[in-house]
């Protein structure tokens, strides 16, 4: 898994097709979706309890599921390493696209 040179993107609209290409594997997408769902539940728990540990749990669960998907199934490096902000946006846009049925799940 040699790191690809970081590509520059003019906008998120330019980045998102690249992001989707990095998530072609169905299991990887499912793990992303599961991790994002667990992260959302942790954020709800944070809001209900006020316990800051839920924020850490949200971050860890989101990234853990995603990284298992990338390293174990997609066989690539997460886009987070090269494009952290666009990647975070991509996670949630892909999540919404899966919910809308625009992306196979």
QUISUL-V98010 format. One line per field, one symbol per residue. phi: phi as a letter, one per 20 degrees, with the letter a starting at -180 (. if undefined). A space follows every 10 residues. Layout:
BEGIN
phi=???
END
This chain:
BEGIN
phi=.fffffeecf bffffgffgf ffcfffffff fgffffffff ffffffffem efffffffff fgffffffff fecfmbegfg fdcfffffff gfffgfffff necfc
END
